[in-house]
Amino acid sequence: MTNNADNPSDEIVCTCTGTTYGEIADLHAQGYDLDGISSKKGVLSGCGGCEWDVESFIEALTHNQS
């Protein structure tokens, strides 16, 4: 993962696809769930190294919406 202290949303969560936390947050805000985000961006379909980070981030986003 990259470390961008100035803008954490620019931090890459999936190195296989280059997907950032910000991209995932934007798609989640548009109504995409984990499967939809995976289909749209390709996260969780490569090496699997981002699985825990992506799932826990989406879970946190979901709980913050409530």
Buried (B, 14 or more C-beta within 10 A) or exposed (E): EEEBEEEEEBBBBBEBBEBBBBBBBEBBEEEBEBEEBBEBBBBBEEEEBBBEBBEEBBEEBEEEEE
